[in-house]
Amino acid sequence: MSCMIPIFCIQPLVENAIVHGLEPKNGKGKLIVQAIPTDEDDF
């Protein structure tokens, strides 16, 4: 199974994570973006 997700769907999520999660931190931070395939029965 393969699925393509348009970048403009992921970009706002990443930007919000950076602005609201990483920028306010003092020191280093880490943002991990991960796509995990699931079985069709999970939907």
mmCIF file as Biopython writes it, N, C-alpha, C and O atoms, coordinates in Angstrom:
data_model
#
loop_
_atom_site.group_PDB
_atom_site.id
_atom_site.type_symbol
_atom_site.label_atom_id
_atom_site.label_alt_id
_atom_site.label_comp_id
_atom_site.label_asym_id
_atom_site.label_entity_id
_atom_site.label_seq_id
_atom_site.pdbx_PDB_ins_code
_atom_site.Cartn_x
_atom_site.Cartn_y
_atom_site.Cartn_z
_atom_site.occupancy
_atom_site.B_iso_or_equiv
_atom_site.auth_seq_id
_atom_site.auth_asym_id
_atom_site.pdbx_PDB_model_num
ATOM 1   N N  . MET A ? 1  ? 0.838   -1.167 0.000  1.0 0.0 1  A 1 
ATOM 2   C CA . MET A ? 1  ? 0.000   0.000  0.000  1.0 0.0 1  A 1 
ATOM 3   C C  . MET A ? 1  ? 0.890   1.240  0.000  1.0 0.0 1  A 1 
ATOM 4   O O  . MET A ? 1  ? 1.842   1.329  0.776  1.0 0.0 1  A 1 
ATOM 5   N N  . SER A ? 2  ? 0.586   2.167  -0.847 1.0 0.0 2  A 1 
ATOM 6   C CA . SER A ? 2  ? 1.319   3.424  -0.827 1.0 0.0 2  A 1 
ATOM 7   C C  . SER A ? 2  ? 0.316   4.568  -0.897 1.0 0.0 2  A 1 
ATOM 8   O O  . SER A ? 2  ? -0.769  4.439  -1.463 1.0 0.0 2  A 1 
ATOM 9   N N  . CYS A ? 3  ? 0.701   5.653  -0.323 1.0 0.0 3  A 1 
ATOM 10  C CA . CYS A ? 3  ? -0.182  6.813  -0.273 1.0 0.0 3  A 1 
ATOM 11  C C  . CYS A ? 3  ? 0.691   8.055  -0.312 1.0 0.0 3  A 1 
ATOM 12  O O  . CYS A ? 3  ? 1.671   8.161  0.425  1.0 0.0 3  A 1 
ATOM 13  N N  . MET A ? 4  ? 0.333   8.980  -1.164 1.0 0.0 4  A 1 
ATOM 14  C CA . MET A ? 4  ? 1.065   10.248 -1.217 1.0 0.0 4  A 1 
ATOM 15  C C  . MET A ? 4  ? 0.242   11.306 -0.487 1.0 0.0 4  A 1 
ATOM 16  O O  . MET A ? 4  ? -0.967  11.426 -0.687 1.0 0.0 4  A 1 
ATOM 17  N N  . ILE A ? 5  ? 0.926   12.067 0.363  1.0 0.0 5  A 1 
ATOM 18  C CA . ILE A ? 5  ? 0.284   13.141 1.108  1.0 0.0 5  A 1 
ATOM 19  C C  . ILE A ? 5  ? 0.864   14.459 0.627  1.0 0.0 5  A 1 
ATOM 20  O O  . ILE A ? 5  ? 2.079   14.651 0.682  1.0 0.0 5  A 1 
ATOM 21  N N  . PRO A ? 6  ? 0.023   15.374 0.155  1.0 0.0 6  A 1 
ATOM 22  C CA . PRO A ? 6  ? 0.545   16.667 -0.313 1.0 0.0 6  A 1 
ATOM 23  C C  . PRO A ? 6  ? 1.284   17.396 0.806  1.0 0.0 6  A 1 
ATOM 24  O O  . PRO A ? 6  ? 0.862   17.380 1.962  1.0 0.0 6  A 1 
ATOM 25  N N  . ILE A ? 7  ? 2.379   18.024 0.443  1.0 0.0 7  A 1 
ATOM 26  C CA . ILE A ? 7  ? 3.226   18.701 1.430  1.0 0.0 7  A 1 
ATOM 27  C C  . ILE A ? 7  ? 2.456   19.779 2.180  1.0 0.0 7  A 1 
ATOM 28  O O  . ILE A ? 7  ? 2.727   20.025 3.356  1.0 0.0 7  A 1 
ATOM 29  N N  . PHE A ? 8  ? 1.499   20.427 1.517  1.0 0.0 8  A 1 
ATOM 30  C CA . PHE A ? 8  ? 0.771   21.499 2.182  1.0 0.0 8  A 1 
ATOM 31  C C  . PHE A ? 8  ? -0.155  20.983 3.282  1.0 0.0 8  A 1 
ATOM 32  O O  . PHE A ? 8  ? -0.703  21.782 4.041  1.0 0.0 8  A 1 
ATOM 33  N N  . CYS A ? 9  ? -0.340  19.681 3.385  1.0 0.0 9  A 1 
ATOM 34  C CA . CYS A ? 9  ? -1.105  19.107 4.506  1.0 0.0 9  A 1 
ATOM 35  C C  . CYS A ? 9  ? -0.216  18.908 5.728  1.0 0.0 9  A 1 
ATOM 36  O O  . CYS A ? 9  ? -0.689  19.002 6.860  1.0 0.0 9  A 1 
ATOM 37  N N  . ILE A ? 10 ? 1.036   18.640 5.513  1.0 0.0 10 A 1 
ATOM 38  C CA . ILE A ? 10 ? 1.967   18.373 6.618  1.0 0.0 10 A 1 
ATOM 39  C C  . ILE A ? 10 ? 2.623   19.664 7.113  1.0 0.0 10 A 1 
ATOM 40  O O  . ILE A ? 10 ? 2.901   19.800 8.304  1.0 0.0 10 A 1 
ATOM 41  N N  . GLN A ? 11 ? 2.867   20.600 6.213  1.0 0.0 11 A 1 
ATOM 42  C CA . GLN A ? 11 ? 3.591   21.819 6.547  1.0 0.0 11 A 1 
ATOM 43  C C  . GLN A ? 11 ? 2.996   22.589 7.732  1.0 0.0 11 A 1 
ATOM 44  O O  . GLN A ? 11 ? 3.754   22.977 8.621  1.0 0.0 11 A 1 
ATOM 45  N N  . PRO A ? 12 ? 1.677   22.829 7.792  1.0 0.0 12 A 1 
ATOM 46  C CA . PRO A ? 12 ? 1.147   23.572 8.945  1.0 0.0 12 A 1 
ATOM 47  C C  . PRO A ? 12 ? 1.365   22.850 10.276 1.0 0.0 12 A 1 
ATOM 48  O O  . PRO A ? 12 ? 1.580   23.495 11.301 1.0 0.0 12 A 1 
ATOM 49  N N  . LEU A ? 13 ? 1.311   21.534 10.266 1.0 0.0 13 A 1 
ATOM 50  C CA . LEU A ? 13 ? 1.553   20.787 11.503 1.0 0.0 13 A 1 
ATOM 51  C C  . LEU A ? 13 ? 2.985   20.963 11.983 1.0 0.0 13 A 1 
ATOM 52  O O  . LEU A ? 13 ? 3.233   21.150 13.174 1.0 0.0 13 A 1 
ATOM 53  N N  . VAL A ? 14 ? 3.922   20.901 11.049 1.0 0.0 14 A 1 
ATOM 54  C CA . VAL A ? 14 ? 5.333   21.064 11.401 1.0 0.0 14 A 1 
ATOM 55  C C  . VAL A ? 14 ? 5.604   22.493 11.858 1.0 0.0 14 A 1 
ATOM 56  O O  . VAL A ? 14 ? 6.311   22.707 12.842 1.0 0.0 14 A 1 
ATOM 57  N N  . GLU A ? 15 ? 5.044   23.471 11.148 1.0 0.0 15 A 1 
ATOM 58  C CA . GLU A ? 15 ? 5.251   24.871 11.525 1.0 0.0 15 A 1 
ATOM 59  C C  . GLU A ? 15 ? 4.703   25.155 12.923 1.0 0.0 15 A 1 
ATOM 60  O O  . GLU A ? 15 ? 5.357   25.831 13.717 1.0 0.0 15 A 1 
ATOM 61  N N  . ASN A ? 16 ? 3.508   24.646 13.229 1.0 0.0 16 A 1 
ATOM 62  C CA . ASN A ? 16 ? 2.941   24.859 14.562 1.0 0.0 16 A 1 
ATOM 63  C C  . ASN A ? 16 ? 3.775   24.193 15.644 1.0 0.0 16 A 1 
ATOM 64  O O  . ASN A ? 16 ? 3.932   24.737 16.737 1.0 0.0 16 A 1 
ATOM 65  N N  . ALA A ? 17 ? 4.304   23.026 15.344 1.0 0.0 17 A 1 
ATOM 66  C CA . ALA A ? 17 ? 5.151   22.341 16.318 1.0 0.0 17 A 1 
ATOM 67  C C  . ALA A ? 17 ? 6.410   23.156 16.603 1.0 0.0 17 A 1 
ATOM 68  O O  . ALA A ? 17 ? 6.873   23.221 17.742 1.0 0.0 17 A 1 
ATOM 69  N N  . ILE A ? 18 ? 6.951   23.770 15.570 1.0 0.0 18 A 1 
ATOM 70  C CA . ILE A ? 18 ? 8.155   24.584 15.755 1.0 0.0 18 A 1 
ATOM 71  C C  . ILE A ? 18 ? 7.831   25.859 16.525 1.0 0.0 18 A 1 
ATOM 72  O O  . ILE A ? 18 ? 8.494   26.179 17.512 1.0 0.0 18 A 1 
ATOM 73  N N  . VAL A ? 19 ? 6.805   26.591 16.072 1.0 0.0 19 A 1 
ATOM 74  C CA . VAL A ? 19 ? 6.475   27.883 16.674 1.0 0.0 19 A 1 
ATOM 75  C C  . VAL A ? 19 ? 6.013   27.731 18.126 1.0 0.0 19 A 1 
ATOM 76  O O  . VAL A ? 19 ? 6.445   28.491 18.993 1.0 0.0 19 A 1 
ATOM 77  N N  . HIS A ? 20 ? 5.155   26.772 18.393 1.0 0.0 20 A 1 
ATOM 78  C CA . HIS A ? 20 ? 4.564   26.656 19.723 1.0 0.0 20 A 1 
ATOM 79  C C  . HIS A ? 20 ? 5.282   25.657 20.627 1.0 0.0 20 A 1 
ATOM 80  O O  . HIS A ? 20 ? 5.087   25.665 21.842 1.0 0.0 20 A 1 
ATOM 81  N N  . GLY A ? 21 ? 6.105   24.803 20.041 1.0 0.0 21 A 1 
ATOM 82  C CA . GLY A ? 21 ? 6.774   23.791 20.843 1.0 0.0 21 A 1 
ATOM 83  C C  . GLY A ? 21 ? 8.257   24.011 21.017 1.0 0.0 21 A 1 
ATOM 84  O O  . GLY A ? 21 ? 8.779   23.917 22.128 1.0 0.0 21 A 1 
ATOM 85  N N  . LEU A ? 22 ? 8.944   24.305 19.919 1.0 0.0 22 A 1 
ATOM 86  C CA . LEU A ? 22 ? 10.403  24.379 19.982 1.0 0.0 22 A 1 
ATOM 87  C C  . LEU A ? 22 ? 10.929  25.787 20.235 1.0 0.0 22 A 1 
ATOM 88  O O  . LEU A ? 22 ? 11.885  25.954 20.992 1.0 0.0 22 A 1 
ATOM 89  N N  . GLU A ? 23 ? 10.331  26.795 19.624 1.0 0.0 23 A 1 
ATOM 90  C CA . GLU A ? 23 ? 10.853  28.155 19.794 1.0 0.0 23 A 1 
ATOM 91  C C  . GLU A ? 23 ? 10.823  28.624 21.245 1.0 0.0 23 A 1 
ATOM 92  O O  . GLU A ? 23 ? 11.782  29.252 21.693 1.0 0.0 23 A 1 
ATOM 93  N N  . PRO A ? 24 ? 9.749   28.339 22.004 1.0 0.0 24 A 1 
ATOM 94  C CA . PRO A ? 24 ? 9.731   28.810 23.404 1.0 0.0 24 A 1 
ATOM 95  C C  . PRO A ? 24 ? 10.731  28.097 24.317 1.0 0.0 24 A 1 
ATOM 96  O O  . PRO A ? 24 ? 11.011  28.581 25.414 1.0 0.0 24 A 1 
ATOM 97  N N  . LYS A ? 25 ? 11.269  26.964 23.887 1.0 0.0 25 A 1 
ATOM 98  C CA . LYS A ? 25 ? 12.188  26.201 24.738 1.0 0.0 25 A 1 
ATOM 99  C C  . LYS A ? 25 ? 13.526  26.910 24.884 1.0 0.0 25 A 1 
ATOM 100 O O  . LYS A ? 25 ? 14.010  27.567 23.963 1.0 0.0 25 A 1 
ATOM 101 N N  . ASN A ? 26 ? 14.099  26.760 26.046 1.0 0.0 26 A 1 
ATOM 102 C CA . ASN A ? 26 ? 15.488  27.163 26.243 1.0 0.0 26 A 1 
ATOM 103 C C  . ASN A ? 26 ? 16.344  25.957 25.933 1.0 0.0 26 A 1 
ATOM 104 O O  . ASN A ? 26 ? 16.114  24.880 26.484 1.0 0.0 26 A 1 
ATOM 105 N N  . GLY A ? 27 ? 17.312  26.110 25.076 1.0 0.0 27 A 1 
ATOM 106 C CA . GLY A ? 27 ? 18.173  24.991 24.730 1.0 0.0 27 A 1 
ATOM 107 C C  . GLY A ? 27 ? 17.704  24.279 23.483 1.0 0.0 27 A 1 
ATOM 108 O O  . GLY A ? 27 ? 16.956  24.827 22.674 1.0 0.0 27 A 1 
ATOM 109 N N  . LYS A ? 28 ? 18.157  23.054 23.345 1.0 0.0 28 A 1 
ATOM 110 C CA . LYS A ? 28 ? 17.878  22.282 22.141 1.0 0.0 28 A 1 
ATOM 111 C C  . LYS A ? 28 ? 16.512  21.618 22.215 1.0 0.0 28 A 1 
ATOM 112 O O  . LYS A ? 28 ? 15.956  21.393 23.290 1.0 0.0 28 A 1 
ATOM 113 N N  . GLY A ? 29 ? 15.997  21.315 21.036 1.0 0.0 29 A 1 
ATOM 114 C CA . GLY A ? 29 ? 14.747  20.574 20.933 1.0 0.0 29 A 1 
ATOM 115 C C  . GLY A ? 29 ? 14.836  19.639 19.741 1.0 0.0 29 A 1 
ATOM 116 O O  . GLY A ? 29 ? 15.755  19.732 18.928 1.0 0.0 29 A 1 
ATOM 117 N N  . LYS A ? 30 ? 13.887  18.751 19.648 1.0 0.0 30 A 1 
ATOM 118 C CA . LYS A ? 30 ? 13.889  17.797 18.549 1.0 0.0 30 A 1 
ATOM 119 C C  . LYS A ? 30 ? 12.457  17.636 18.055 1.0 0.0 30 A 1 
ATOM 120 O O  . LYS A ? 30 ? 11.530  17.466 18.847 1.0 0.0 30 A 1 
ATOM 121 N N  . LEU A ? 31 ? 12.290  17.692 16.744 1.0 0.0 31 A 1 
ATOM 122 C CA . LEU A ? 31 ? 10.994  17.460 16.121 1.0 0.0 31 A 1 
ATOM 123 C C  . LEU A ? 31 ? 11.128  16.246 15.221 1.0 0.0 31 A 1 
ATOM 124 O O  . LEU A ? 31 ? 11.968  16.222 14.322 1.0 0.0 31 A 1 
ATOM 125 N N  . ILE A ? 32 ? 10.310  15.248 15.460 1.0 0.0 32 A 1 
ATOM 126 C CA . ILE A ? 32 ? 10.333  14.028 14.664 1.0 0.0 32 A 1 
ATOM 127 C C  . ILE A ? 32 ? 9.013   13.927 13.916 1.0 0.0 32 A 1 
ATOM 128 O O  . ILE A ? 32 ? 7.940   13.937 14.520 1.0 0.0 32 A 1 
ATOM 129 N N  . VAL A ? 33 ? 9.103   13.830 12.602 1.0 0.0 33 A 1 
ATOM 130 C CA . VAL A ? 33 ? 7.920   13.625 11.771 1.0 0.0 33 A 1 
ATOM 131 C C  . VAL A ? 33 ? 7.991   12.197 11.258 1.0 0.0 33 A 1 
ATOM 132 O O  . VAL A ? 33 ? 8.959   11.804 10.607 1.0 0.0 33 A 1 
ATOM 133 N N  . GLN A ? 34 ? 6.952   11.426 11.561 1.0 0.0 34 A 1 
ATOM 134 C CA . GLN A ? 34 ? 6.979   10.010 11.227 1.0 0.0 34 A 1 
ATOM 135 C C  . GLN A ? 34 ? 5.636   9.607  10.629 1.0 0.0 34 A 1 
ATOM 136 O O  . GLN A ? 34 ? 4.579   9.963  11.149 1.0 0.0 34 A 1 
ATOM 137 N N  . ALA A ? 35 ? 5.692   8.865  9.537  1.0 0.0 35 A 1 
ATOM 138 C CA . ALA A ? 35 ? 4.480   8.311  8.923  1.0 0.0 35 A 1 
ATOM 139 C C  . ALA A ? 35 ? 4.513   6.804  9.131  1.0 0.0 35 A 1 
ATOM 140 O O  . ALA A ? 35 ? 5.499   6.143  8.805  1.0 0.0 35 A 1 
ATOM 141 N N  . ILE A ? 36 ? 3.437   6.274  9.671  1.0 0.0 36 A 1 
ATOM 142 C CA . ILE A ? 36 ? 3.381   4.862  9.988  1.0 0.0 36 A 1 
ATOM 143 C C  . ILE A ? 36 ? 2.226   4.226  9.223  1.0 0.0 36 A 1 
ATOM 144 O O  . ILE A ? 36 ? 1.076   4.638  9.374  1.0 0.0 36 A 1 
ATOM 145 N N  . PRO A ? 37 ? 2.530   3.224  8.402  1.0 0.0 37 A 1 
ATOM 146 C CA . PRO A ? 37 ? 1.448   2.549  7.688  1.0 0.0 37 A 1 
ATOM 147 C C  . PRO A ? 37 ? 0.586   1.742  8.654  1.0 0.0 37 A 1 
ATOM 148 O O  . PRO A ? 37 ? 1.088   1.163  9.617  1.0 0.0 37 A 1 
ATOM 149 N N  . THR A ? 38 ? -0.710  1.711  8.384  1.0 0.0 38 A 1 
ATOM 150 C CA . THR A ? 38 ? -1.614  0.944  9.220  1.0 0.0 38 A 1 
ATOM 151 C C  . THR A ? 38 ? -2.418  -0.007 8.355  1.0 0.0 38 A 1 
ATOM 152 O O  . THR A ? 38 ? -2.455  0.135  7.133  1.0 0.0 38 A 1 
ATOM 153 N N  . ASP A ? 39 ? -3.050  -0.959 8.978  1.0 0.0 39 A 1 
ATOM 154 C CA . ASP A ? 39 ? -3.934  -1.869 8.252  1.0 0.0 39 A 1 
ATOM 155 C C  . ASP A ? 39 ? -5.215  -1.131 7.874  1.0 0.0 39 A 1 
ATOM 156 O O  . ASP A ? 39 ? -5.632  -0.200 8.562  1.0 0.0 39 A 1 
ATOM 157 N N  . GLU A ? 40 ? -5.828  -1.554 6.786  1.0 0.0 40 A 1 
ATOM 158 C CA . GLU A ? 40 ? -7.075  -0.924 6.361  1.0 0.0 40 A 1 
ATOM 159 C C  . GLU A ? 40 ? -8.173  -1.109 7.400  1.0 0.0 40 A 1 
ATOM 160 O O  . GLU A ? 40 ? -9.106  -0.308 7.455  1.0 0.0 40 A 1 
ATOM 161 N N  . ASP A ? 41 ? -8.080  -2.149 8.226  1.0 0.0 41 A 1 
ATOM 162 C CA . ASP A ? 41 ? -9.088  -2.409 9.251  1.0 0.0 41 A 1 
ATOM 163 C C  . ASP A ? 41 ? -9.070  -1.369 10.354 1.0 0.0 41 A 1 
ATOM 164 O O  . ASP A ? 41 ? -10.027 -1.265 11.121 1.0 0.0 41 A 1 
ATOM 165 N N  . ASP A ? 42 ? -7.991  -0.596 10.447 1.0 0.0 42 A 1 
ATOM 166 C CA . ASP A ? 42 ? -7.870  0.407  11.506 1.0 0.0 42 A 1 
ATOM 167 C C  . ASP A ? 42 ? -8.747  1.622  11.274 1.0 0.0 42 A 1 
ATOM 168 O O  . ASP A ? 42 ? -8.938  2.423  12.190 1.0 0.0 42 A 1 
ATOM 169 N N  . PHE A ? 43 ? -9.282  1.780  10.085 1.0 0.0 43 A 1 
ATOM 170 C CA . PHE A ? 43 ? -10.063 2.980  9.766  1.0 0.0 43 A 1 
ATOM 171 C C  . PHE A ? 43 ? -11.491 2.827  10.105 1.0 0.0 43 A 1 
ATOM 172 O O  . PHE A ? 43 ? -12.277 3.751  9.895  1.0 0.0 43 A 1 
#
